[in-house]
Amino acid sequence: MSNNRSIVIDEKTPLLMLAGPMFFELFLNTMLNNVDTLMLSHYDEFAVGAVGNANTIMFMMNILFNVIATATSVVVAQYLGAKRYDKMNMIYTLAIVVNLVIGIILSGVFCAANPLIMDFLQVSPEMRPYSMTYIYIVGGGGFLMAVFNVMLQILRCNGYTKIGMRVTFGINLINIGGNYLFLYGPLKFMNMGVAGVAVSTVAARAIAVTAVIVFFYVTKIGRISLKYLRPFPKKLLLKMVSIGLPTAGENLTYNLYQTTLLSFVNGMGNDAVNARAYCNTLISFAMIFSNACAMSTQIITGHLVGAGKQEQAYRRVFKTLRTSLPITIALAMTNAVLCRYLLQIFTDNQNVIALGQMIMIADIFVETGRCLNMTFVNSLKAAGAFVFPLVAGILCNWGLGLTTGYAVGVAMGIGVAGIYAGTATDECIRGLIVMYYWYKKKWFGKSVVDKKDVLEIEEGT
């Protein structure tokens, strides 16, 4: 395959060329994720906390989808950096087919386990019906996100970061329009409420998947066909699983840890649950810039490592941090100052607002550590170092974050802000650990691309 449709990415690629579109994509995606919260807050306050609980589970499902999606980003970036264009169609097809199968299976599993999930999260009786409805509908359509995640990684690694921004903008409009129809518009008579919001979300995602597949073919990036899987590339699949599993394990243990913290918050009452949901909406905007920079640097790092330019990759990551860290801290501090007024967009409950103010102060430290983690962990994955972030995550999440959160939030009676103090401890200590690992160059020599023949995968062997 002549891959002249791929945009060249190397050490001279400006960070903002990739990070700019990704920033707006993440901003719009955050809007999509939080528009349900905003619109539901004027419909039923119990529905807000319920959807917040449900989205925690949806995030866990998304983590499992990212086993193959993450591996796709690493393999595609390094292969393109090594100019092994002859393998790309096989990689694209394998990633999409495998993730689609995983998506269909997991959608069924999460729907079947819905009642057990509600019991584990200790969801209140008022919120339980809403949470279950949302999981049945959005979780049932989860396979759409499985395909979308892989397609988006393929497009990004080929340099097409703007398509994610455009698609996300479109599905935002569709989702907002659908929410309005079901909650306040002509379809209000159906009294679907949360179910209507869930239907809008699934419909928007279906359109998004269609859009990225069409773009893939129109730009002639490659082809997707089962013929590229004959004979079946077992070694490539095993390689992708070996890349994706540690990453998924890291994300899964983090989400399980956050889910356990959420069960503590649920035991603190509905005001604490709603304060967390509203604050997470504001927090998600504060972390967008550092996330966009980290994702862009991951792509650049993958291309550089694939091309054998490890020293350039090493310096590039620290250059990114000098840009992203100060801006992230400034955004978190702005959130802390303005949260009293911003929270009034969602609620007039003064207790919720007071709890939110305490949360946002603790979040300044959370975002500082999170910026370090996103920057260095993403780059370590792109370089082929998958296991260390998993080990660091398990030890810090459960050994520091959970114990500190319980001690301060529950045992000492500080409440939901104490839970965030535990998260801050985890993020900051873990961030320093992974930064040191990168600084010491312990990831050198872990490239996915083999020195002899650029990771030549013999199909069917």
ABEGO torsion letter per residue (X at the ends): XBAAABBBBBAABBAAAAAAAAAAAAAAAAAAAAAAAAAAAAABAAAAAAAAAAAAAAAAAAAAAAAAAAAAAAAAAAAAAAGBAAAAAAAAAAAAAAAAAAAAAAAAAAAAAAAAAAAAAGBBAAAAAAAAAAAAAAAAAAAAAAAAAAAAAAAAAAGBAAAAAAAAAAAAAAAAAAAAAAAABAAAAAGAEAAAAAAAAAAAAAAAAAAAAAAAAAAGABBBBAAAAOBBBAAAAAAAAAAAAAAAAAAAAAAAAAAAAAAAAAAAEAAAAAAAAAAAAAAAAAAAAAAAAAAAAAAAAAAAAAAGBAAAAAAAAAAAAAAAAAAAAAAAAAAAAAAAAAAAAABABAAAAAAAAAAAAAAAAAAAAAAAAAAAAAAAAAAGBAAAAAAAAAAAAAAAAAAAAAAAAAAAGAEAAAAAAAAAAAAAAAAAAAAAAAAAGAABGABABBAAAGGBBBBGX
